[in-house]
Amino acid sequence: MDKIDIAAPPGPAVPPPDILRFYLYFLSEHKRIFAWLFICGFGVACADALVSVFVGKIVAFVGQADRWKAWHEYWATLLVLLLAIGIVRPMLIYVDMHLRNSFLVPGVTSRMRWISHWHVVQQSWQFFQSDYPGRLAHRVMHTPGALRETAEAAIRAVWYLAMYGGVSFFLLVQADWRLTLPILGWFAGYVLLLRYYVPHLRERADGSSQAYSNLMARIVDCYSNILTIKLFSYAATDNDHVRNSLLSHNDAQLRHMQMITGFITSLTVLNTLLLVGTGAIGVTLWLNGQVEAEAVAMALPLVWQAASTGGWVAWEVSGIFQNLADVRQGIASIAAPNTMTDAPDARTLRVPAGAIEFQNIGFGYSNDMKLFDGFTLSIAPGERVGLVGRSGAGKSTLVSLLLRLYDIQDGAIRIDGQDIRSVTMDSLRSNIGVVTQDTALLHRSVRENVLCGKPHATDQELAAALQQARVTPFIDSLQDDDGGTRLDANVGERGTKLSGGQRQRIVLARTLLKNAPILILDEATAALDSEAEAAIQEQLEALMDGKTVITIAHRLSTLARMDRIIVLDNGRIIEAGSHDELLAQSGLYASLWQHQSGNRLPGGDHTSFKLPIDPDIA
């Protein structure tokens, strides 16, 4: 059996939302493994049925008056049965276990997890905004395991029972057709039990799985925001949310387990009736001389094994439905339709100049309210443009549209004449450098965080970016708990082991290394104090050199060096011009400047001018 290439890229097809096709999508890659498991399951079922035949032959053999004559008559049959039971059966079990433990559990499961992650990470920004990261991670990790366990249990238990039942029925018919009546009745009762319990098991398994998923999401959300919870003494209130989710999961799990108890108890009664019925018919037939003791001795262990297997299968079936519920939960995330994809004929974006054009764009987060309606803005190559406006004016949304984190509903956005919807998103974003207020870093080393900007950068390029961003002065002091030092030191969850200024410098080094022709600065220094901001400004100037720049800043002094400042209000441009031109207009920008700087505006006495200012204006 060939080794599974776990991390190979998946094919172009996407996981389908239908549960049967979802299974086929993930399992079809490994059909050879499952074919061998079916063969082994059939062989083991036949060998197990031969154990009862062997018992019957032994009873017939020892019941003969002439022992040596009986030996000559039975030894060949007994030897063949012993070889099947003692050699072939263990070999089949070994092959079955080897396939499960060497390929199915570690290989197939990991492969399915990789494919699941591959498809989830391709989803749009809106997709991740509308779900808990913890729940998504749980589904990516847990769904493939549940999927594999369902398929494995179906072969290990359901397929085995079907094969064993078929072989047993054949052997009983050969002995006396009347011995098949109890097992036929048992199968009929088993089907009725499944028909009654399966829908209830599925419903309660779904409820238990959903409650568990919600509980996991609550706990991960708590841990992810532990600083906020501690700073606001919110632990007791948040514990109420977790406690309620835990109680809901406990109730759902209790209802599920109670249904399983009823199923197993009913099956135990059915199994007892099977054994008693077979024994009664077998003894009656033997007393009337209609069957030999060999047939009765074979029939009793044969049906008892079927009954025992039925109980095992019942337990496996309950697990199958639990796993099916988990798979259905996972389908909602793994097979969710991707609303942001590249066009089939998407090209690679080329940016020789860096001109940006928003042409009559329309966009709204809901269908009944548009933020932008016929919005137009042209930015020349190499121009530095600042965006100002109250909260909700559309500043951050505008750059999100440029990055294609959302798709516009009308109009077009072009970079050097190319509609961004006609190019690949990877090439679009590789040509745009972004520095945001949120300087959260990956929970990895400094080196890995900086190389996000250019994964295949040379050591010389990396060193130059670190030097230019002034990261090297504090690198020597970095060390993590695992012994990593300098560039190999881990920065902690979201970069918490570093100061705000250090995190910002690493982000700047990453963006410098990327060296994209278009640069977006979205509140890049808002999280820093004045001293740290002043220290960063020199690096920002180096970062902006020769690039088309869009800057969003709360501190208007940061925008004073922009070539042009655009003032937005409710998705419209209400003012535009340089810093000095806007001050001369004595409009909203001038009012904001006066509010922040405390200076009088040119052209009149503004000492009595007061304007209620939104504290979140940026």
DOFI-699513 format. One record per residue (C-alpha): residue number from 1; x, y, z. Coordinates in steps of 0.2 Angstrom, whole numbers, plus 5000, padded with zeros to 4 digits. Example, Ala and Ser with C-alpha at 12.3 -4.5 7.8 and 13.67 -1.06 7.14 Angstrom:
// DOFI-699513
PT   seq     c1     c2     c3
PT     1   5062   4978   5039
PT     2   5068   4995   5036
This chain:
// DOFI-699513
PT   seq     c1     c2     c3
PT     1   5000   5000   5000
PT     2   5007   5017   4995
PT     3   5011   5030   5008
PT     4   4997   5043   5009
PT     5   5003   5061   5004
PT     6   4994   5070   5018
PT     7   4998   5088   5013
PT     8   4996   5086   4994
PT     9   4985   5100   4987
PT    10   4967   5094   4985
PT    11   4959   5094   4968
PT    12   4948   5108   4960
PT    13   4932   5101   4967
PT    14   4925   5108   4983
PT    15   4916   5098   4997
PT    16   4898   5096   4992
PT    17   4884   5100   5006
PT    18   4875   5084   5003
PT    19   4880   5071   5017
PT    20   4882   5056   5006
PT    21   4892   5065   4993
PT    22   4902   5074   5007
PT    23   4907   5056   5012
PT    24   4912   5051   4995
PT    25   4922   5067   4992
PT    26   4933   5063   5006
PT    27   4934   5044   5005
PT    28   4935   5041   4987
PT    29   4954   5045   4987
PT    30   4956   5030   4998
PT    31   4945   5017   4990
PT    32   4959   5004   4989
PT    33   4961   5004   5008
PT    34   4942   5003   5011
PT    35   4941   4989   4997
PT    36   4953   4979   5007
PT    37   4944   4982   5023
PT    38   4928   4975   5015
PT    39   4937   4959   5010
PT    40   4945   4957   5027
PT    41   4928   4960   5035
PT    42   4920   4947   5024
PT    43   4934   4934   5027
PT    44   4934   4936   5046
PT    45   4915   4935   5047
PT    46   4916   4918   5037
PT    47   4930   4912   5049
PT    48   4920   4916   5064
PT    49   4905   4907   5057
PT    50   4916   4892   5055
PT    51   4920   4892   5073
PT    52   4902   4886   5076
PT    53   4904   4873   5062
PT    54   4920   4867   5071
PT    55   4911   4865   5088
PT    56   4897   4855   5079
PT    57   4910   4843   5071
PT    58   4919   4841   5087
PT    59   4902   4836   5095
PT    60   4899   4824   5081
PT    61   4916   4817   5082
PT    62   4917   4813   5101
PT    63   4899   4806   5100
PT    64   4905   4791   5089
PT    65   4906   4774   5097
PT    66   4921   4769   5086
PT    67   4933   4782   5090
PT    68   4947   4778   5077
PT    69   4935   4776   5063
PT    70   4928   4793   5068
PT    71   4945   4800   5068
PT    72   4949   4794   5050
PT    73   4932   4801   5045
PT    74   4933   4818   5053
PT    75   4952   4822   5054
PT    76   4953   4831   5037
PT    77   4938   4842   5040
PT    78   4944   4846   5057
PT    79   4961   4851   5050
PT    80   4954   4862   5037
PT    81   4943   4871   5050
PT    82   4958   4873   5061
PT    83   4968   4881   5047
PT    84   4954   4893   5043
PT    85   4951   4897   5061
PT    86   4969   4897   5068
PT    87   4979   4904   5053
PT    88   4968   4912   5040
PT    89   4958   4921   5053
PT    90   4973   4929   5062
PT    91   4981   4934   5046
PT    92   4965   4943   5040
PT    93   4963   4952   5057
PT    94   4982   4957   5056
PT    95   4979   4964   5039
PT    96   4963   4973   5045
PT    97   4972   4980   5060
PT    98   4987   4985   5050
PT    99   4977   4995   5037
PT   100   4967   5004   5051
PT   101   4982   5008   5062
PT   102   4995   5012   5049
PT   103   4984   5020   5036
PT   104   4966   5024   5041
PT   105   4968   5032   5058
PT   106   4985   5042   5056
PT   107   4985   5044   5037
PT   108   4967   5046   5030
PT   109   4961   5056   5045
PT   110   4976   5068   5044
PT   111   4973   5070   5025
PT   112   4955   5074   5028
PT   113   4959   5087   5041
PT   114   4972   5095   5029
PT   115   4959   5096   5015
PT   116   4946   5103   5027
PT   117   4958   5116   5033
PT   118   4962   5120   5015
PT   119   4944   5124   5010
PT   120   4940   5133   5026
PT   121   4955   5145   5025
PT   122   4950   5149   5007
PT   123   4933   5156   5014
PT   124   4929   5175   5013
PT   125   4933   5187   5027
PT   126   4914   5188   5031
PT   127   4914   5169   5034
PT   128   4926   5171   5048
PT   129   4917   5186   5055
PT   130   4901   5177   5057
PT   131   4908   5162   5067
PT   132   4918   5158   5082
PT   133   4936   5153   5078
PT   134   4936   5139   5091
PT   135   4920   5131   5083
PT   136   4928   5132   5066
PT   137   4944   5124   5073
PT   138   4934   5111   5082
PT   139   4925   5106   5066
PT   140   4940   5106   5055
PT   141   4949   5094   5068
PT   142   4934   5084   5073
PT   143   4924   5081   5058
PT   144   4937   5071   5048
PT   145   4939   5059   5063
PT   146   4920   5057   5065
PT   147   4919   5054   5046
PT   148   4932   5041   5047
PT   149   4925   5033   5062
PT   150   4908   5032   5054
PT   151   4915   5023   5038
PT   152   4926   5012   5049
PT   153   4912   5007   5060
PT   154   4901   5003   5045
PT   155   4914   4991   5039
PT   156   4919   4984   5056
PT   157   4902   4981   5063
PT   158   4887   4983   5050
PT   159   4896   4975   5036
PT   160   4903   4961   5048
PT   161   4885   4958   5055
PT   162   4878   4957   5037
PT   163   4891   4945   5031
PT   164   4890   4934   5047
PT   165   4871   4934   5047
PT   166   4871   4928   5028
PT   167   4884   4914   5031
PT   168   4875   4909   5047
PT   169   4858   4908   5038
PT   170   4866   4897   5024
PT   171   4873   4885   5037
PT   172   4857   4884   5047
PT   173   4847   4880   5031
PT   174   4860   4866   5027
PT   175   4856   4859   5044
PT   176   4837   4861   5045
PT   177   4827   4876   5038
PT   178   4817   4876   5054
PT   179   4832   4881   5064
PT   180   4832   4898   5054
PT   181   4815   4903   5061
PT   182   4822   4911   5077
PT   183   4836   4921   5068
PT   184   4824   4927   5055
PT   185   4813   4933   5069
PT   186   4828   4941   5077
PT   187   4832   4950   5061
PT   188   4814   4956   5059
PT   189   4814   4962   5077
PT   190   4831   4970   5075
PT   191   4825   4980   5059
PT   192   4810   4986   5069
PT   193   4821   4992   5084
PT   194   4832   5001   5071
PT   195   4817   5009   5063
PT   196   4810   5015   5079
PT   197   4826   5021   5088
PT   198   4837   5027   5073
PT   199   4827   5043   5070
PT   200   4827   5047   5089
PT   201   4845   5043   5090
PT   202   4849   5054   5076
PT   203   4839   5069   5083
PT   204   4846   5067   5100
PT   205   4864   5065   5093
PT   206   4862   5081   5083
PT   207   4856   5090   5098
PT   208   4871   5084   5109
PT   209   4883   5088   5095
PT   210   4876   5106   5093
PT   211   4876   5109   5111
PT   212   4894   5102   5113
PT   213   4900   5114   5098
PT   214   4892   5129   5107
PT   215   4900   5124   5123
PT   216   4917   5123   5114
PT   217   4914   5140   5106
PT   218   4910   5148   5123
PT   219   4925   5141   5131
PT   220   4937   5146   5117
PT   221   4929   5163   5116
PT   222   4932   5165   5135
PT   223   4951   5160   5134
PT   224   4954   5171   5118
PT   225   4947   5186   5127
PT   226   4954   5183   5144
PT   227   4962   5200   5146
PT   228   4946   5209   5143
PT   229   4937   5197   5155
PT   230   4950   5200   5169
PT   231   4951   5219   5166
PT   232   4932   5221   5167
PT   233   4930   5209   5181
PT   234   4918   5200   5169
PT   235   4923   5182   5174
PT   236   4908   5179   5185
PT   237   4896   5185   5171
PT   238   4905   5175   5157
PT   239   4905   5160   5168
PT   240   4886   5161   5168
PT   241   4887   5159   5149
PT   242   4899   5145   5150
PT   243   4889   5137   5164
PT   244   4872   5138   5154
PT   245   4881   5130   5138
PT   246   4888   5116   5149
PT   247   4871   5113   5157
PT   248   4863   5113   5140
PT   249   4876   5101   5133
PT   250   4873   5090   5149
PT   251   4854   5089   5146
PT   252   4856   5085   5128
PT   253   4869   5072   5131
PT   254   4858   5064   5145
PT   255   4843   5063   5133
PT   256   4854   5055   5120
PT   257   4861   5042   5133
PT   258   4844   5038   5139
PT   259   4839   5033   5121
PT   260   4854   5022   5119
PT   261   4850   5014   5136
PT   262   4832   5010   5129
PT   263   4839   5003   5113
PT   264   4852   4992   5121
PT   265   4840   4985   5134
PT   266   4827   4981   5120
PT   267   4841   4972   5110
PT   268   4846   4962   5125
PT   269   4829   4955   5127
PT   270   4828   4951   5108
PT   271   4845   4942   5109
PT   272   4839   4931   5124
PT   273   4823   4926   5114
PT   274   4834   4921   5100
PT   275   4845   4910   5110
PT   276   4830   4902   5119
PT   277   4820   4900   5103
PT   278   4835   4892   5094
PT   279   4838   4880   5109
PT   280   4820   4875   5110
PT   281   4818   4871   5091
PT   282   4835   4862   5091
PT   283   4831   4851   5106
PT   284   4813   4847   5099
PT   285   4820   4842   5082
PT   286   4834   4831   5090
PT   287   4821   4823   5102
PT   288   4811   4818   5087
PT   289   4826   4812   5077
PT   290   4825   4825   5064
PT   291   4842   4833   5066
PT   292   4858   4827   5073
PT   293   4867   4833   5089
PT   294   4880   4841   5078
PT   295   4867   4853   5070
PT   296   4861   4858   5087
PT   297   4879   4861   5094
PT   298   4882   4871   5078
PT   299   4866   4882   5079
PT   300   4867   4888   5097
PT   301   4885   4896   5096
PT   302   4881   4902   5079
PT   303   4865   4912   5084
PT   304   4873   4917   5101
PT   305   4888   4925   5091
PT   306   4875   4933   5080
PT   307   4866   4940   5095
PT   308   4882   4946   5103
PT   309   4887   4954   5087
PT   310   4870   4962   5086
PT   311   4873   4971   5103
PT   312   4890   4976   5097
PT   313   4883   4983   5081
PT   314   4870   4992   5091
PT   315   4883   5001   5101
PT   316   4892   5005   5085
PT   317   4876   5011   5077
PT   318   4874   5023   5091
PT   319   4892   5029   5088
PT   320   4888   5030   5070
PT   321   4874   5042   5073
PT   322   4884   5053   5085
PT   323   4897   5054   5072
PT   324   4885   5058   5058
PT   325   4878   5072   5069
PT   326   4896   5079   5070
PT   327   4899   5077   5052
PT   328   4883   5086   5048
PT   329   4889   5100   5060
PT   330   4905   5100   5051
PT   331   4897   5101   5033
PT   332   4890   5118   5038
PT   333   4908   5125   5039
PT   334   4919   5114   5028
PT   335   4906   5113   5014
PT   336   4900   5131   5016
PT   337   4899   5140   4999
PT   338   4913   5152   4996
PT   339   4906   5169   4992
PT   340   4923   5176   4987
PT   341   4931   5167   4974
PT   342   4943   5171   4959
PT   343   4934   5172   4942
PT   344   4937   5157   4931
PT   345   4948   5167   4919
PT   346   4956   5177   4933
PT   347   4973   5184   4928
PT   348   4988   5189   4939
PT   349   4988   5208   4943
PT   350   5002   5218   4936
PT   351   5006   5235   4945
PT   352   5018   5245   4935
PT   353   5012   5262   4941
PT   354   5000   5260   4956
PT   355   4985   5271   4950
PT   356   4969   5267   4959
PT   357   4951   5271   4953
PT   358   4935   5269   4962
PT   359   4922   5271   4948
PT   360   4903   5273   4953
PT   361   4905   5260   4966
PT   362   4890   5254   4976
PT   363   4891   5244   4992
PT   364   4881   5240   5008
PT   365   4882   5228   5022
PT   366   4864   5224   5020
PT   367   4852   5225   5005
PT   368   4841   5239   5011
PT   369   4855   5251   5015
PT   370   4870   5256   5005
PT   371   4885   5264   5012
PT   372   4892   5269   4995
PT   373   4881   5274   4981
PT   374   4889   5280   4965
PT   375   4906   5284   4974
PT   376   4920   5289   4963
PT   377   4938   5293   4968
PT   378   4954   5292   4958
PT   379   4971   5291   4965
PT   380   4987   5295   4954
PT   381   5002   5283   4954
PT   382   5013   5288   4969
PT   383   5000   5299   4977
PT   384   4998   5299   4996
PT   385   4980   5301   5000
PT   386   4973   5303   5018
PT   387   4955   5298   5023
PT   388   4946   5307   5037
PT   389   4928   5305   5043
PT   390   4917   5301   5058
PT   391   4915   5283   5063
PT   392   4904   5274   5050
PT   393   4909   5286   5036
PT   394   4916   5272   5026
PT   395   4935   5274   5028
PT   396   4940   5256   5033
PT   397   4926   5249   5022
PT   398   4934   5258   5007
PT   399   4951   5250   5009
PT   400   4942   5233   5013
PT   401   4934   5234   4996
PT   402   4951   5238   4988
PT   403   4958   5222   4996
PT   404   4943   5213   4990
PT   405   4938   5207   5008
PT   406   4921   5212   5002
PT   407   4914   5213   4984
PT   408   4906   5229   4978
PT   409   4888   5227   4971
PT   410   4890   5241   4958
PT   411   4903   5250   4948
PT   412   4921   5245   4947
PT   413   4938   5246   4957
PT   414   4953   5247   4945
PT   415   4972   5246   4948
PT   416   4982   5252   4933
PT   417   4966   5249   4923
PT   418   4963   5231   4929
PT   419   4947   5227   4937
PT   420   4951   5219   4954
PT   421   4937   5206   4951
PT   422   4946   5200   4935
PT   423   4963   5196   4944
PT   424   4967   5183   4957
PT   425   4965   5188   4975
PT   426   4982   5182   4980
PT   427   4990   5193   4966
PT   428   4979   5208   4972
PT   429   4984   5207   4990
PT   430   5003   5203   4986
PT   431   5003   5220   4978
PT   432   4996   5229   4993
PT   433   5005   5231   5009
PT   434   4995   5234   5024
PT   435   4999   5241   5042
PT   436   4984   5242   5054
PT   437   4981   5248   5071
PT   438   4979   5229   5077
PT   439   4997   5224   5078
PT   440   4993   5206   5083
PT   441   5006   5194   5078
PT   442   5006   5175   5074
PT   443   5010   5164   5089
PT   444   5027   5160   5081
PT   445   5045   5166   5080
PT   446   5050   5184   5075
PT   447   5058   5177   5060
PT   448   5042   5168   5054
PT   449   5031   5184   5058
PT   450   5042   5195   5047
PT   451   5044   5182   5033
PT   452   5025   5183   5031
PT   453   5028   5198   5020
PT   454   5039   5188   5008
PT   455   5041   5169   5013
PT   456   5056   5166   5001
PT   457   5066   5181   5006
PT   458   5085   5179   5007
PT   459   5094   5182   5023
PT   460   5101   5198   5016
PT   461   5083   5205   5012
PT   462   5077   5200   5029
PT   463   5091   5208   5038
PT   464   5089   5224   5028
PT   465   5070   5225   5033
PT   466   5074   5222   5051
PT   467   5087   5236   5051
PT   468   5076   5248   5042
PT   469   5062   5245   5054
PT   470   5073   5247   5069
PT   471   5070   5229   5075
PT   472   5088   5224   5077
PT   473   5090   5235   5093
PT   474   5079   5224   5104
PT   475   5082   5208   5095
PT   476   5097   5203   5106
PT   477   5086   5203   5122
PT   478   5072   5191   5116
PT   479   5071   5174   5123
PT   480   5056   5162   5125
PT   481   5053   5148   5137
PT   482   5058   5135   5125
PT   483   5076   5142   5123
PT   484   5073   5151   5107
PT   485   5083   5167   5106
PT   486   5084   5183   5095
PT   487   5074   5180   5078
PT   488   5070   5162   5083
PT   489   5061   5168   5099
PT   490   5042   5165   5100
PT   491   5032   5181   5102
PT   492   5018   5173   5111
PT   493   4999   5173   5108
PT   494   4995   5188   5097
PT   495   5013   5195   5101
PT   496   5009   5198   5119
PT   497   5027   5195   5125
PT   498   5032   5211   5116
PT   499   5028   5229   5119
PT   500   5016   5239   5107
PT   501   5031   5248   5099
PT   502   5041   5232   5097
PT   503   5025   5223   5089
PT   504   5023   5238   5077
PT   505   5041   5238   5072
PT   506   5040   5219   5067
PT   507   5024   5223   5057
PT   508   5033   5237   5048
PT   509   5048   5225   5045
PT   510   5036   5213   5037
PT   511   5028   5226   5026
PT   512   5045   5233   5021
PT   513   5050   5216   5016
PT   514   5035   5214   5006
PT   515   5039   5230   4997
PT   516   5022   5231   4988
PT   517   5019   5246   4976
PT   518   5003   5251   4985
PT   519   5002   5254   5004
PT   520   4988   5255   5016
PT   521   4991   5263   5033
PT   522   4975   5260   5043
PT   523   4977   5269   5060
PT   524   4995   5262   5059
PT   525   5001   5272   5075
PT   526   4985   5274   5084
PT   527   4989   5261   5097
PT   528   5006   5270   5101
PT   529   5010   5284   5113
PT   530   5017   5300   5106
PT   531   5035   5296   5109
PT   532   5033   5279   5101
PT   533   5024   5286   5087
PT   534   5037   5299   5084
PT   535   5050   5285   5084
PT   536   5040   5275   5071
PT   537   5037   5290   5059
PT   538   5054   5289   5051
PT   539   5051   5270   5047
PT   540   5034   5275   5040
PT   541   5042   5288   5029
PT   542   5054   5275   5022
PT   543   5039   5263   5020
PT   544   5029   5275   5010
PT   545   5044   5280   4998
PT   546   5039   5278   4980
PT   547   5022   5270   4984
PT   548   5004   5274   4981
PT   549   4998   5277   4999
PT   550   4981   5277   5007
PT   551   4981   5283   5025
PT   552   4968   5282   5038
PT   553   4973   5291   5054
PT   554   4964   5298   5070
PT   555   4979   5310   5073
PT   556   4977   5323   5059
PT   557   4995   5328   5061
PT   558   4999   5312   5053
PT   559   4989   5317   5038
PT   560   4997   5334   5036
PT   561   5011   5327   5025
PT   562   4998   5319   5013
PT   563   4997   5325   4995
PT   564   4978   5325   4996
PT   565   4966   5323   5010
PT   566   4948   5316   5007
PT   567   4935   5319   5020
PT   568   4921   5306   5020
PT   569   4904   5307   5028
PT   570   4890   5294   5026
PT   571   4900   5286   5011
PT   572   4902   5303   5001
PT   573   4916   5314   4998
PT   574   4912   5331   5007
PT   575   4929   5339   5006
PT   576   4945   5336   4997
PT   577   4962   5345   4995
PT   578   4979   5347   5004
PT   579   4980   5350   5022
PT   580   4982   5369   5020
PT   581   4968   5370   5007
PT   582   4956   5361   5019
PT   583   4961   5372   5033
PT   584   4957   5387   5022
PT   585   4940   5380   5018
PT   586   4935   5381   5037
PT   587   4924   5365   5035
PT   588   4923   5349   5044
PT   589   4942   5345   5042
PT   590   4947   5363   5049
PT   591   4935   5360   5064
PT   592   4943   5343   5068
PT   593   4960   5351   5066
PT   594   4956   5365   5078
PT   595   4948   5352   5090
PT   596   4964   5342   5091
PT   597   4977   5355   5090
PT   598   4969   5369   5100
PT   599   4975   5382   5087
PT   600   4965   5396   5079
PT   601   4960   5394   5061
PT   602   4966   5406   5048
PT   603   4953   5419   5042
PT   604   4944   5424   5058
PT   605   4941   5423   5076
PT   606   4936   5405   5081
PT   607   4937   5407   5099
PT   608   4918   5405   5102
PT   609   4917   5390   5089
PT   610   4912   5374   5096
PT   611   4907   5358   5087
PT   612   4901   5342   5096
PT   613   4914   5330   5090
PT   614   4911   5311   5089
PT   615   4925   5304   5100
PT   616   4928   5290   5087
PT   617   4931   5302   5073
PT   618   4945   5295   5062
